[in-house]
Amino acid sequence: MIVRRRPPLQFVTSPQLITTLALGFVLFGCVKPANDADAAAKDKPSEAKEQPAESPPAEPVASADLLTLGAAKIMRVGHEDRAIELLASGPVTLAGTPFGTISPDGQLFAPDGALMMTVHPDGTVSSADGPTGIVLEQTGGSLTLPKLSVRVQFAADGAIATETSGPNAVLLGTDPPALRSEGCTGPVTKTCALITLSYLMALGNPDSVQEDAAP
């Protein structure tokens, strides 16, 4: 993986998006009726009052949640005391150290609040630099990089089937690394896959995680 240095990037935060959308709806809903419509309403007040009732009720807003939060752990076999842990409220710790925070709308934030990754409805994951190579599925996911390919599948009994290939696979330790999970079942599995692949991507980059810091 080639590490490029670039000036800090500006991210569009969720509040900014909400403000922009809200402003758009306000502007769209503030169109004044034409004068002849006002006159017609005055001539037929009863019909003018009944008109809103003929409009269909507003459709409920679809949930934007792409990830399900829940208490879970991902561990290397033999190193259970240094687990990656997901708290039910979203924070993620790595061997007890803050690793980031996940939001239900599919965003992974760094401990300092900077946006690291965004999950899209099709399961792909991007960062500010573009696609990360991560693709999430309901029972696992995959990571495809020039020097590292990883695929993980979560079983109901906690086993994590892991397939690795590429020159940087040796950086992950045993090939494949023996992993297991707790709480990574049902819809939480997809969230666990994001955490696992994000960690393995960092571990497979020699400039990201030092060997003695890996759980």
Secondary structure, DSSP 4 states (H G I P E B T S, - for coil): ------PPPP---HHHHHHHHHHHHHHHHTPPPPHHHHHHHHH-HHHHHHHHHHSPPPPPPPP---S----EEEEETT-GGG-EEE-TTSEEEETTEEEEEEETTTEEE-TTS-EEEEE-TTSEEEETTEEEEEEEETTEEEEE-SS-EEEEEE-TTSEEEEEEESGGGGGGSSSS--EEEES--TTHHHHHHHHHHHHHHHHTSTTT--GGG--
